[in-house]
Amino acid sequence: MGSFVRLGNALGAAGIAMVLLVAFGLQFGLNEPPCPLCTLQRVAFVLCSFGFVLNLRFGVQPLHYGLALLGALFGVVASGYQVLQHIAPGAAAYGSPILGMHLDTWSLMLFFAVIAVTALLLMLSGRPDHDRSDHQTAMRFRGILRFAVYLLIAVTLANAANSFAQCGPNECAANPTGYWISQVLR
Amino acid sequence: MTALIFLMMAIAMMTASAGYRGTSIGLFGVSFVAAVLWFDRYAIEMPRLPL
């Protein structure tokens, strides 16, 4: 069961990295810079992936799952708020719909999925890894587990660069049309 | 600000993978509070519900 739970945590971390990569693909493919609330939803994905990172590196512990749930709850609030902004008939939503739904709706569904997966992993985890030494858990942190964490770190750094390129030191526009860095370099 | 939050989270993940659990959880806490405060700054409009 332990290896299954570790694999579940690795898939959780890699899955969130893939979600962030798809968001990047849509941003540049459709030429639609993310709105401030959309960027905060990306932050929430990174926050809830942190619990999976801790589980992979230090062993499975309830505190780590709690951090993942906190991040997912923040994501539910941020994406739910944006969905409620556009739920009234005739209200214009931000961005193009993907497979019939806007990205804020997809985010809300994904945050609920993260909560469900975290609850499932928490139930399957059994006894916490308090009794294992740091050396033991560090020795198991290799291969696909290490790759999932490094992929997540790379995507998070790319998001930091993207946010700075879009807004710079200023506050982001509510409906962004371009990038701050392109105006500076012009 | 969101760039800073992303950067702090990346550093938190790097310190976690290097084995510094307490530092990484502290960085997570700072990032989480910053994200909530930043959301509060943008969540200024009441949701327009069809009633």
gemmi code that builds the backbone of each chain (N, CA, C; Angstrom):
import gemmi

chains = {
    "A": [
        ("MET", (0.823, -1.212, 0.000), (0.000, 0.000, 0.000), (0.856, 1.261, 0.000)),
        ("GLY", (2.032, 1.186, 0.680), (2.899, 2.364, 0.781), (3.369, 2.845, -0.577)),
        ("SER", (3.768, 1.904, -1.446), (4.269, 2.302, -2.771), (3.121, 2.859, -3.623)),
        ("PHE", (1.903, 2.311, -3.424), (0.746, 2.821, -4.162), (0.451, 4.273, -3.766)),
        ("VAL", (0.538, 4.543, -2.462), (0.278, 5.911, -1.981), (1.364, 6.856, -2.484)),
        ("ARG", (2.640, 6.397, -2.466), (3.734, 7.233, -2.984), (3.505, 7.546, -4.458)),
        ("LEU", (3.093, 6.510, -5.217), (2.818, 6.717, -6.649), (1.657, 7.691, -6.833)),
        ("GLY", (0.632, 7.582, -5.975), (-0.502, 8.508, -6.036), (-0.070, 9.940, -5.798)),
        ("ASN", (0.835, 10.134, -4.824), (1.353, 11.480, -4.561), (2.173, 11.996, -5.732)),
        ("ALA", (2.980, 11.101, -6.341), (3.787, 11.509, -7.512), (2.874, 11.884, -8.676)),
        ("LEU", (1.798, 11.092, -8.867), (0.845, 11.400, -9.945), (0.115, 12.709, -9.661)),
        ("GLY", (-0.179, 12.968, -8.375), (-0.818, 14.236, -7.999), (0.078, 15.413, -8.350)),
        ("ALA", (1.358, 15.320, -7.979), (2.307, 16.410, -8.261), (2.491, 16.585, -9.773)),
        ("ALA", (2.673, 15.457, -10.486), (2.873, 15.537, -11.942), (1.597, 16.018, -12.638)),
        ("GLY", (0.433, 15.594, -12.124), (-0.842, 16.015, -12.716), (-1.027, 17.521, -12.606)),
        ("ILE", (-0.683, 18.081, -11.442), (-0.823, 19.537, -11.267), (0.184, 20.260, -12.170)),
        ("ALA", (1.387, 19.694, -12.304), (2.368, 20.298, -13.227), (1.816, 20.295, -14.651)),
        ("MET", (1.129, 19.210, -15.026), (0.551, 19.129, -16.379), (-0.570, 20.162, -16.559)),
        ("VAL", (-1.393, 20.338, -15.507), (-2.467, 21.348, -15.570), (-1.868, 22.729, -15.824)),
        ("LEU", (-0.771, 23.043, -15.097), (-0.127, 24.351, -15.266), (0.501, 24.475, -16.654)),
        ("LEU", (1.035, 23.362, -17.182), (1.610, 23.394, -18.536), (0.522, 23.604, -19.592)),
        ("VAL", (-0.633, 22.953, -19.414), (-1.761, 23.141, -20.342), (-2.232, 24.601, -20.297)),
        ("ALA", (-2.258, 25.177, -19.066), (-2.656, 26.593, -18.934), (-1.684, 27.485, -19.721)),
        ("PHE", (-0.395, 27.153, -19.641), (0.602, 27.893, -20.423), (0.333, 27.751, -21.922)),
        ("GLY", (0.055, 26.519, -22.343), (-0.203, 26.242, -23.758), (-1.388, 27.044, -24.269)),
        ("LEU", (-2.478, 27.089, -23.473), (-3.667, 27.852, -23.876), (-3.374, 29.349, -23.874)),
        ("GLN", (-2.573, 29.797, -22.893), (-2.245, 31.226, -22.801), (-1.522, 31.698, -24.062)),
        ("PHE", (-0.527, 30.926, -24.497), (0.251, 31.358, -25.664), (-0.409, 30.929, -26.978)),
        ("GLY", (-1.114, 29.772, -26.953), (-1.784, 29.298, -28.163), (-2.937, 30.204, -28.564)),
        ("LEU", (-3.733, 30.629, -27.580), (-4.891, 31.485, -27.858), (-4.554, 32.964, -27.709)),
        ("ASN", (-3.320, 33.252, -27.298), (-2.862, 34.636, -27.064), (-3.783, 35.371, -26.085)),
        ("GLU", (-4.055, 34.711, -24.944), (-4.904, 35.298, -23.912), (-4.135, 35.310, -22.596)),
        ("PRO", (-3.533, 36.459, -22.232), (-2.835, 36.517, -20.943), (-3.804, 36.269, -19.793)),
        ("PRO", (-3.374, 35.600, -18.739), (-4.309, 35.283, -17.639), (-4.700, 36.525, -16.845)),
        ("CYS", (-5.969, 36.562, -16.402), (-6.447, 37.657, -15.553), (-5.860, 37.455, -14.145)),
        ("PRO", (-5.932, 38.475, -13.257), (-5.370, 38.323, -11.912), (-5.961, 37.141, -11.137)),
        ("LEU", (-7.289, 36.926, -11.247), (-7.893, 35.797, -10.536), (-7.444, 34.461, -11.137)),
        ("CYS", (-7.219, 34.452, -12.481), (-6.732, 33.222, -13.128), (-5.333, 32.892, -12.612)),
        ("THR", (-4.490, 33.931, -12.451), (-3.130, 33.707, -11.939), (-3.190, 33.207, -10.498)),
        ("LEU", (-4.149, 33.745, -9.706), (-4.282, 33.275, -8.322), (-4.725, 31.809, -8.275)),
        ("GLN", (-5.505, 31.387, -9.277), (-5.880, 29.969, -9.328), (-4.668, 29.094, -9.638)),
        ("ARG", (-3.746, 29.622, -10.463), (-2.490, 28.888, -10.697), (-1.678, 28.803, -9.400)),
        ("VAL", (-1.673, 29.916, -8.623), (-0.992, 29.912, -7.322), (-1.590, 28.816, -6.431)),
        ("ALA", (-2.930, 28.712, -6.447), (-3.605, 27.707, -5.612), (-3.206, 26.292, -6.029)),
        ("PHE", (-3.049, 26.059, -7.346), (-2.603, 24.730, -7.800), (-1.213, 24.433, -7.248)),
        ("VAL", (-0.330, 25.445, -7.273), (1.031, 25.246, -6.743), (0.971, 24.992, -5.238)),
        ("LEU", (0.099, 25.746, -4.526), (-0.021, 25.570, -3.069), (-0.475, 24.156, -2.724)),
        ("CYS", (-1.459, 23.635, -3.459), (-1.941, 22.296, -3.074), (-0.973, 21.202, -3.525)),
        ("SER", (-0.137, 21.496, -4.532), (0.858, 20.477, -4.927), (1.970, 20.356, -3.893)),
        ("PHE", (2.135, 21.396, -3.049), (3.230, 21.386, -2.070), (3.071, 20.238, -1.069)),
        ("GLY", (1.825, 19.922, -0.700), (1.588, 18.796, 0.208), (2.091, 17.489, -0.386)),
        ("PHE", (1.871, 17.299, -1.689), (2.350, 16.086, -2.359), (3.882, 16.041, -2.366)),
        ("VAL", (4.507, 17.229, -2.576), (5.982, 17.306, -2.582), (6.524, 16.875, -1.221)),
        ("LEU", (5.906, 17.385, -0.137), (6.367, 17.020, 1.209), (6.191, 15.523, 1.459)),
        ("ASN", (5.070, 14.952, 1.000), (4.853, 13.513, 1.170), (5.918, 12.696, 0.432)),
        ("LEU", (6.314, 13.165, -0.749), (7.302, 12.423, -1.539), (8.684, 12.504, -0.898)),
        ("ARG", (9.014, 13.639, -0.305), (10.356, 13.828, 0.229), (10.506, 13.330, 1.671)),
        ("PHE", (9.474, 13.593, 2.516), (9.607, 13.308, 3.948), (8.739, 12.139, 4.414)),
        ("GLY", (8.036, 11.494, 3.511), (7.133, 10.420, 3.907), (5.735, 10.962, 4.162)),
        ("VAL", (4.774, 10.045, 4.120), (3.356, 10.436, 4.208), (3.003, 10.844, 5.634)),
        ("GLN", (2.468, 12.054, 5.807), (2.027, 12.529, 7.123), (0.741, 13.342, 6.966)),
        ("PRO", (-0.157, 13.282, 7.958), (-1.421, 14.019, 7.849), (-1.224, 15.518, 7.653)),
        ("LEU", (-0.169, 16.096, 8.277), (0.090, 17.538, 8.123), (0.265, 17.911, 6.657)),
        ("HIS", (0.954, 17.058, 5.898), (1.211, 17.351, 4.481), (-0.097, 17.350, 3.686)),
        ("TYR", (-0.964, 16.371, 3.995), (-2.263, 16.334, 3.314), (-3.098, 17.564, 3.694)),
        ("GLY", (-2.963, 17.996, 4.962), (-3.680, 19.187, 5.408), (-3.272, 20.412, 4.610)),
        ("LEU", (-1.971, 20.543, 4.327), (-1.496, 21.681, 3.538), (-2.064, 21.622, 2.123)),
        ("ALA", (-2.113, 20.399, 1.555), (-2.683, 20.238, 0.207), (-4.153, 20.643, 0.196)),
        ("LEU", (-4.878, 20.253, 1.256), (-6.307, 20.597, 1.333), (-6.501, 22.100, 1.499)),
        ("LEU", (-5.623, 22.757, 2.286), (-5.704, 24.216, 2.446), (-5.534, 24.912, 1.090)),
        ("GLY", (-4.544, 24.468, 0.332), (-4.318, 25.047, -0.996), (-5.503, 24.838, -1.910)),
        ("ALA", (-6.089, 23.620, -1.860), (-7.246, 23.316, -2.713), (-8.462, 24.143, -2.300)),
        ("LEU", (-8.636, 24.361, -0.981), (-9.763, 25.192, -0.520), (-9.601, 26.629, -0.987)),
        ("PHE", (-8.380, 27.135, -0.949), (-8.129, 28.482, -1.468), (-8.477, 28.536, -2.964)),
        ("GLY", (-8.128, 27.464, -3.685), (-8.462, 27.391, -5.109), (-9.957, 27.371, -5.342)),
        ("VAL", (-10.694, 26.631, -4.497), (-12.164, 26.582, -4.623), (-12.746, 27.977, -4.421)),
        ("VAL", (-12.214, 28.719, -3.433), (-12.724, 30.071, -3.161), (-12.422, 30.991, -4.350)),
        ("ALA", (-11.170, 30.950, -4.849), (-10.779, 31.858, -5.936), (-11.541, 31.545, -7.224)),
        ("SER", (-11.616, 30.251, -7.592), (-12.300, 29.907, -8.842), (-13.819, 30.015, -8.683)),
        ("GLY", (-14.332, 29.654, -7.492), (-15.767, 29.782, -7.246), (-16.216, 31.230, -7.313)),
        ("TYR", (-15.399, 32.133, -6.780), (-15.721, 33.570, -6.848), (-15.808, 34.023, -8.302)),
        ("GLN", (-14.850, 33.557, -9.111), (-14.857, 33.974, -10.524), (-16.043, 33.369, -11.286)),
        ("VAL", (-16.376, 32.128, -10.967), (-17.551, 31.501, -11.604), (-18.818, 32.285, -11.255)),
        ("LEU", (-18.944, 32.672, -9.965), (-20.138, 33.415, -9.535), (-20.215, 34.794, -10.189)),
        ("GLN", (-19.048, 35.365, -10.529), (-19.053, 36.661, -11.225), (-19.726, 36.563, -12.596)),
        ("HIS", (-19.611, 35.379, -13.222), (-20.064, 35.236, -14.605), (-21.251, 34.292, -14.741)),
        ("ILE", (-21.883, 33.954, -13.616), (-22.930, 32.928, -13.676), (-24.267, 33.508, -14.158)),
        ("ALA", (-24.451, 34.821, -13.968), (-25.726, 35.432, -14.365), (-25.858, 35.431, -15.884)),
        ("PRO", (-27.073, 35.200, -16.427), (-27.258, 35.210, -17.880), (-26.871, 36.567, -18.467)),
        ("GLY", (-26.092, 36.533, -19.533), (-25.669, 37.764, -20.183), (-24.357, 38.320, -19.668)),
        ("ALA", (-23.867, 37.817, -18.516), (-22.598, 38.309, -17.974), (-21.453, 37.746, -18.812)),
        ("ALA", (-20.521, 38.630, -19.197), (-19.406, 38.190, -20.050), (-18.334, 37.505, -19.203)),
        ("ALA", (-17.899, 36.337, -19.647), (-16.823, 35.613, -18.950), (-15.481, 35.979, -19.568)),
        ("TYR", (-14.397, 35.735, -18.819), (-13.076, 36.076, -19.321), (-12.503, 34.890, -20.098)),
        ("GLY", (-11.960, 35.148, -21.283), (-11.283, 34.102, -22.058), (-12.228, 33.259, -22.892)),
        ("SER", (-11.617, 32.402, -23.714), (-12.410, 31.530, -24.588), (-12.788, 30.247, -23.854)),
        ("PRO", (-13.988, 29.703, -24.151), (-14.345, 28.419, -23.535), (-13.541, 27.264, -24.134)),
        ("ILE", (-13.182, 26.310, -23.296), (-12.468, 25.112, -23.730), (-13.393, 23.922, -23.500)),
        ("LEU", (-13.737, 23.214, -24.562), (-14.667, 22.084, -24.502), (-15.981, 22.496, -23.814)),
        ("GLY", (-16.429, 23.703, -24.121), (-17.725, 24.157, -23.635), (-17.721, 24.840, -22.282)),
        ("MET", (-16.571, 24.845, -21.596), (-16.526, 25.493, -20.276), (-15.340, 26.444, -20.206)),
        ("HIS", (-15.512, 27.522, -19.432), (-14.406, 28.457, -19.260), (-13.394, 27.885, -18.271)),
        ("LEU", (-12.182, 28.469, -18.290), (-11.094, 27.902, -17.483), (-11.376, 27.992, -15.982)),
        ("ASP", (-12.127, 29.036, -15.539), (-12.445, 29.126, -14.107), (-13.328, 27.953, -13.675)),
        ("THR", (-14.239, 27.543, -14.551), (-15.095, 26.378, -14.239), (-14.267, 25.096, -14.212)),
        ("TRP", (-13.351, 24.951, -15.187), (-12.450, 23.790, -15.180), (-11.627, 23.767, -13.887)),
        ("SER", (-11.131, 24.963, -13.483), (-10.319, 25.045, -12.256), (-11.131, 24.586, -11.051)),
        ("LEU", (-12.371, 25.070, -10.954), (-13.224, 24.701, -9.809), (-13.400, 23.184, -9.743)),
        ("MET", (-13.643, 22.569, -10.903), (-13.820, 21.118, -10.932), (-12.525, 20.403, -10.543)),
        ("LEU", (-11.403, 20.915, -11.024), (-10.109, 20.289, -10.707), (-9.766, 20.418, -9.220)),
        ("PHE", (-10.127, 21.567, -8.604), (-9.853, 21.713, -7.160), (-10.703, 20.733, -6.353)),
        ("PHE", (-11.959, 20.518, -6.782), (-12.777, 19.500, -6.105), (-12.151, 18.116, -6.298)),
        ("ALA", (-11.600, 17.864, -7.503), (-10.947, 16.571, -7.760), (-9.718, 16.407, -6.867)),
        ("VAL", (-8.946, 17.495, -6.675), (-7.762, 17.429, -5.802), (-8.188, 17.089, -4.375)),
        ("ILE", (-9.286, 17.712, -3.910), (-9.786, 17.434, -2.552), (-10.184, 15.956, -2.440)),
        ("ALA", (-10.863, 15.445, -3.466), (-11.306, 14.045, -3.439), (-10.105, 13.095, -3.453)),
        ("VAL", (-9.116, 13.375, -4.315), (-7.929, 12.509, -4.405), (-7.132, 12.555, -3.101)),
        ("THR", (-7.006, 13.760, -2.516), (-6.268, 13.895, -1.258), (-6.963, 13.108, -0.146)),
        ("ALA", (-8.297, 13.197, -0.097), (-9.047, 12.441, 0.916), (-8.833, 10.940, 0.730)),
        ("LEU", (-8.848, 10.483, -0.536), (-8.640, 9.060, -0.831), (-7.242, 8.612, -0.408)),
        ("LEU", (-6.225, 9.413, -0.755), (-4.844, 9.065, -0.393), (-4.672, 9.062, 1.125)),
        ("LEU", (-5.349, 10.003, 1.795), (-5.276, 10.082, 3.258), (-5.876, 8.825, 3.892)),
        ("MET", (-6.983, 8.329, 3.305), (-7.610, 7.115, 3.836), (-6.729, 5.893, 3.605)),
        ("LEU", (-6.035, 5.862, 2.443), (-5.217, 4.697, 2.100), (-3.848, 4.717, 2.771)),
        ("SER", (-3.466, 5.891, 3.314), (-2.094, 6.041, 3.821), (-1.827, 5.198, 5.058)),
        ("GLY", (-2.834, 5.004, 5.900), (-2.630, 4.208, 7.112), (-1.751, 4.932, 8.108)),
        ("ARG", (-0.760, 4.203, 8.665), (0.083, 4.777, 9.721), (1.028, 5.830, 9.128)),
        ("PRO", (1.171, 7.018, 9.792), (2.111, 8.023, 9.293), (3.550, 7.522, 9.362)),
        ("ASP", (4.420, 8.140, 8.559), (5.812, 7.711, 8.487), (6.688, 8.390, 9.546)),
        ("HIS", (6.128, 8.639, 10.763), (6.918, 9.332, 11.788), (8.129, 8.508, 12.210)),
        ("ASP", (7.975, 7.163, 12.167), (9.027, 6.317, 12.699), (10.194, 6.126, 11.730)),
        ("ARG", (10.025, 6.550, 10.494), (11.107, 6.388, 9.525), (12.115, 7.523, 9.676)),
        ("SER", (13.396, 7.226, 9.490), (14.427, 8.262, 9.590), (14.428, 9.090, 8.309)),
        ("ASP", (15.008, 10.297, 8.413), (15.091, 11.153, 7.230), (15.926, 10.476, 6.146)),
        ("HIS", (16.927, 9.698, 6.576), (17.771, 9.001, 5.602), (16.948, 8.014, 4.772)),
        ("GLN", (16.052, 7.284, 5.459), (15.219, 6.293, 4.751), (14.313, 6.967, 3.717)),
        ("THR", (13.651, 8.051, 4.159), (12.726, 8.719, 3.236), (13.505, 9.394, 2.099)),
        ("ALA", (14.698, 9.935, 2.412), (15.519, 10.564, 1.372), (15.982, 9.536, 0.344)),
        ("MET", (16.256, 8.304, 0.805), (16.721, 7.249, -0.114), (15.620, 6.843, -1.105)),
        ("ARG", (14.345, 6.952, -0.646), (13.229, 6.560, -1.524), (12.827, 7.681, -2.474)),
        ("PHE", (13.392, 8.888, -2.233), (13.049, 10.056, -3.051), (13.944, 10.056, -4.303)),
        ("ARG", (13.589, 9.227, -5.280), (14.396, 9.130, -6.494), (13.492, 8.693, -7.652)),
        ("GLY", (14.074, 8.630, -8.838), (13.335, 8.168, -10.014), (12.172, 9.074, -10.360)),
        ("ILE", (11.003, 8.463, -10.557), (9.820, 9.206, -11.011), (9.339, 10.191, -9.935)),
        ("LEU", (9.584, 9.853, -8.651), (9.166, 10.754, -7.572), (9.964, 12.056, -7.644)),
        ("ARG", (11.288, 11.924, -7.829), (12.145, 13.109, -7.921), (11.820, 13.902, -9.190)),
        ("PHE", (11.550, 13.175, -10.291), (11.225, 13.849, -11.556), (9.950, 14.686, -11.411)),
        ("ALA", (8.935, 14.119, -10.727), (7.659, 14.844, -10.555), (7.892, 16.145, -9.787)),
        ("VAL", (8.719, 16.085, -8.738), (8.976, 17.292, -7.932), (9.772, 18.314, -8.738)),
        ("TYR", (10.781, 17.865, -9.486), (11.590, 18.804, -10.275), (10.767, 19.448, -11.399)),
        ("LEU", (9.852, 18.657, -11.982), (8.959, 19.210, -13.018), (8.090, 20.322, -12.424)),
        ("LEU", (7.590, 20.057, -11.215), (6.741, 21.044, -10.538), (7.538, 22.312, -10.206)),
        ("ILE", (8.770, 22.156, -9.750), (9.608, 23.328, -9.441), (9.852, 24.141, -10.717)),
        ("ALA", (10.146, 23.440, -11.827), (10.405, 24.141, -13.095), (9.166, 24.911, -13.557)),
        ("VAL", (7.995, 24.288, -13.452), (6.756, 24.957, -13.891), (6.442, 26.148, -12.983)),
        ("THR", (6.719, 26.010, -11.674), (6.473, 27.124, -10.745), (7.392, 28.299, -11.067)),
        ("LEU", (8.666, 28.012, -11.349), (9.601, 29.087, -11.717), (9.169, 29.743, -13.033)),
        ("ALA", (8.682, 28.932, -13.979), (8.203, 29.483, -15.255), (7.003, 30.407, -15.015)),
        ("ASN", (6.132, 30.033, -14.064), (4.982, 30.881, -13.735), (5.427, 32.188, -13.086)),
        ("ALA", (6.481, 32.130, -12.256), (7.015, 33.354, -11.640), (7.518, 34.297, -12.738)),
        ("ALA", (8.271, 33.739, -13.700), (8.798, 34.560, -14.802), (7.650, 35.119, -15.645)),
        ("ASN", (6.636, 34.285, -15.887), (5.486, 34.708, -16.694), (4.712, 35.839, -16.009)),
        ("SER", (4.509, 35.708, -14.690), (3.778, 36.749, -13.950), (4.540, 38.060, -13.978)),
        ("PHE", (5.870, 37.974, -13.818), (6.659, 39.203, -13.839), (6.657, 39.811, -15.237)),
        ("ALA", (6.744, 38.965, -16.270), (6.733, 39.475, -17.651), (5.393, 40.130, -17.972)),
        ("GLN", (4.317, 39.625, -17.364), (2.983, 40.157, -17.665), (2.698, 41.456, -16.913)),
        ("CYS", (3.047, 41.505, -15.628), (2.648, 42.655, -14.799), (3.841, 43.501, -14.364)),
        ("GLY", (5.039, 42.930, -14.305), (6.191, 43.672, -13.817), (6.017, 44.009, -12.348)),
        ("PRO", (6.531, 45.157, -11.909), (6.370, 45.536, -10.502), (5.002, 46.165, -10.231)),
        ("ASN", (4.182, 46.329, -11.272), (2.879, 46.996, -11.107), (1.788, 45.981, -10.768)),
        ("GLU", (0.610, 46.527, -10.479), (-0.555, 45.665, -10.257), (-1.076, 45.203, -11.618)),
        ("CYS", (-1.508, 43.948, -11.711), (-1.974, 43.421, -12.999), (-3.301, 44.079, -13.394)),
        ("ALA", (-3.480, 44.261, -14.711), (-4.751, 44.813, -15.200), (-5.854, 43.774, -15.041)),
        ("ALA", (-7.088, 44.239, -14.803), (-8.210, 43.306, -14.610), (-8.488, 42.499, -15.877)),
        ("ASN", (-8.370, 43.145, -17.034), (-8.532, 42.449, -18.325), (-7.269, 42.668, -19.152)),
        ("PRO", (-6.226, 41.902, -18.904), (-4.942, 42.156, -19.571), (-5.006, 41.872, -21.073)),
        ("THR", (-4.346, 42.715, -21.845), (-4.325, 42.521, -23.305), (-2.897, 42.265, -23.808)),
        ("GLY", (-1.915, 42.546, -22.986), (-0.537, 42.355, -23.423), (0.387, 42.133, -22.241)),
        ("TYR", (1.687, 42.218, -22.515), (2.685, 41.940, -21.487), (3.466, 43.214, -21.170)),
        ("TRP", (3.728, 43.417, -19.875), (4.486, 44.582, -19.423), (5.879, 44.572, -20.049)),
        ("ILE", (6.488, 43.405, -20.151), (7.871, 43.311, -20.629), (7.987, 43.751, -22.093)),
        ("SER", (6.930, 43.507, -22.891), (6.989, 43.895, -24.310), (6.932, 45.419, -24.451)),
        ("GLN", (6.254, 46.088, -23.504), (6.221, 47.552, -23.544), (7.571, 48.142, -23.125)),
        ("VAL", (8.227, 47.479, -22.174), (9.530, 47.962, -21.692), (10.593, 47.783, -22.769)),
        ("LEU", (10.558, 46.641, -23.454), (11.589, 46.317, -24.447), (11.361, 47.008, -25.785)),
        ("ARG", (10.164, 47.595, -25.971), (9.859, 48.237, -27.261), (10.757, 49.450, -27.486)),
    ],
    "B": [
        ("MET", (3.352, 40.895, -7.479), (3.118, 40.175, -6.221), (2.964, 38.666, -6.459)),
        ("THR", (2.161, 38.297, -7.497), (1.981, 36.860, -7.763), (3.305, 36.236, -8.197)),
        ("ALA", (4.152, 37.027, -8.893), (5.476, 36.512, -9.268), (6.276, 36.181, -8.013)),
        ("LEU", (6.169, 37.039, -6.992), (6.877, 36.798, -5.722), (6.340, 35.550, -5.023)),
        ("ILE", (5.011, 35.379, -5.059), (4.409, 34.197, -4.411), (4.891, 32.926, -5.118)),
        ("PHE", (4.883, 32.945, -6.462), (5.382, 31.780, -7.210), (6.845, 31.507, -6.857)),
        ("LEU", (7.637, 32.589, -6.772), (9.064, 32.431, -6.467), (9.257, 31.828, -5.076)),
        ("MET", (8.457, 32.334, -4.093), (8.560, 31.793, -2.724), (8.184, 30.314, -2.696)),
        ("MET", (7.152, 29.942, -3.481), (6.738, 28.532, -3.500), (7.799, 27.652, -4.162)),
        ("ALA", (8.448, 28.191, -5.207), (9.521, 27.423, -5.852), (10.679, 27.208, -4.868)),
        ("ILE", (11.014, 28.266, -4.103), (12.088, 28.138, -3.106), (11.666, 27.151, -2.010)),
        ("ALA", (10.367, 27.205, -1.619), (9.862, 26.266, -0.608), (10.020, 24.823, -1.085)),
        ("MET", (9.698, 24.569, -2.363), (9.826, 23.206, -2.900), (11.299, 22.792, -2.984)),
        ("MET", (12.164, 23.744, -3.331), (13.595, 23.414, -3.422), (14.168, 23.108, -2.041)),
        ("THR", (13.764, 23.908, -1.030), (14.264, 23.632, 0.319), (13.694, 22.310, 0.848)),
        ("ALA", (12.447, 21.995, 0.454), (11.867, 20.706, 0.864), (12.644, 19.555, 0.250)),
        ("SER", (12.952, 19.656, -1.038), (13.672, 18.546, -1.675), (15.115, 18.461, -1.170)),
        ("ALA", (15.631, 19.585, -0.610), (16.975, 19.541, -0.015), (16.937, 19.004, 1.418)),
        ("GLY", (15.740, 18.827, 1.995), (15.622, 18.200, 3.301), (15.286, 19.143, 4.450)),
        ("TYR", (15.013, 20.425, 4.163), (14.701, 21.388, 5.232), (13.184, 21.522, 5.354)),
        ("ARG", (12.592, 20.666, 6.173), (11.127, 20.592, 6.239), (10.522, 21.830, 6.894)),
        ("GLY", (11.077, 22.249, 8.042), (10.528, 23.388, 8.775), (10.578, 24.668, 7.955)),
        ("THR", (11.715, 24.909, 7.307), (11.859, 26.116, 6.486), (10.857, 26.115, 5.345)),
        ("SER", (10.701, 24.957, 4.709), (9.804, 24.895, 3.551), (8.352, 25.110, 3.973)),
        ("ILE", (7.959, 24.552, 5.132), (6.581, 24.753, 5.596), (6.365, 26.223, 5.987)),
        ("GLY", (7.386, 26.849, 6.568), (7.305, 28.278, 6.879), (7.112, 29.116, 5.630)),
        ("LEU", (7.855, 28.791, 4.583), (7.709, 29.517, 3.309), (6.327, 29.300, 2.712)),
        ("PHE", (5.800, 28.075, 2.863), (4.436, 27.795, 2.402), (3.455, 28.696, 3.144)),
        ("GLY", (3.628, 28.818, 4.475), (2.723, 29.640, 5.275), (2.722, 31.090, 4.826)),
        ("VAL", (3.932, 31.626, 4.595), (4.040, 33.020, 4.137), (3.360, 33.177, 2.770)),
        ("SER", (3.605, 32.212, 1.866), (3.015, 32.274, 0.518), (1.494, 32.189, 0.596)),
        ("PHE", (1.003, 31.308, 1.466), (-0.452, 31.130, 1.583), (-1.115, 32.419, 2.073)),
        ("VAL", (-0.531, 33.023, 3.111), (-1.097, 34.276, 3.646), (-1.036, 35.368, 2.578)),
        ("ALA", (0.093, 35.461, 1.863), (0.228, 36.474, 0.805), (-0.820, 36.247, -0.285)),
        ("ALA", (-1.069, 34.978, -0.643), (-2.060, 34.671, -1.688), (-3.461, 35.067, -1.233)),
        ("VAL", (-3.795, 34.779, 0.043), (-5.127, 35.129, 0.562), (-5.300, 36.654, 0.579)),
        ("LEU", (-4.260, 37.377, 1.032), (-4.339, 38.839, 1.064), (-4.470, 39.409, -0.346)),
        ("TRP", (-3.756, 38.808, -1.294), (-3.806, 39.289, -2.682), (-5.170, 39.002, -3.303)),
        ("PHE", (-5.772, 37.869, -2.950), (-7.128, 37.557, -3.423), (-8.113, 38.569, -2.853)),
        ("ASP", (-7.940, 38.891, -1.562), (-8.835, 39.860, -0.918), (-8.767, 41.221, -1.624)),
        ("ARG", (-7.619, 41.527, -2.178), (-7.445, 42.803, -2.886), (-8.248, 42.816, -4.196)),
        ("TYR", (-8.364, 41.654, -4.824), (-9.066, 41.583, -6.116), (-10.544, 41.229, -5.978)),
        ("ALA", (-10.915, 40.596, -4.867), (-12.313, 40.171, -4.697), (-13.113, 41.332, -4.135)),
        ("ILE", (-13.353, 42.329, -4.950), (-14.016, 43.545, -4.468), (-15.461, 43.625, -4.929)),
        ("GLU", (-15.797, 42.892, -6.006), (-17.168, 42.960, -6.533), (-18.011, 41.862, -5.909)),
        ("MET", (-19.251, 42.187, -5.582), (-20.167, 41.155, -5.106), (-20.586, 40.286, -6.293)),
        ("PRO", (-20.661, 38.973, -6.113), (-21.141, 38.128, -7.205), (-22.557, 38.516, -7.635)),
        ("ARG", (-22.739, 38.576, -8.954), (-24.067, 38.976, -9.479), (-24.897, 37.722, -9.728)),
        ("LEU", (-25.668, 37.353, -8.726), (-26.454, 36.125, -8.832), (-27.818, 36.428, -9.448)),
        ("PRO", (-28.325, 35.547, -10.319), (-29.656, 35.765, -10.900), (-30.734, 35.407, -9.885)),
        ("LEU", (-31.435, 36.400, -9.386), (-32.464, 36.136, -8.367), (-33.842, 36.460, -8.927)),
    ],
}
model = gemmi.Model(1)
for chain_id, residues in chains.items():
    chain = gemmi.Chain(chain_id)
    for i, (resn, *xyz) in enumerate(residues, 1):
        res = gemmi.Residue()
        res.name, res.seqid = resn, gemmi.SeqId(i, " ")
        for name, pos in zip(("N", "CA", "C"), xyz):
            atom = gemmi.Atom()
            atom.name, atom.element = name, gemmi.Element(name[0])
            atom.pos, atom.b_iso = gemmi.Position(*pos), 0.0
            res.add_atom(atom)
        chain.add_residue(res)
    model.add_chain(chain)
structure = gemmi.Structure()
structure.add_model(model)
structure.setup_entities()
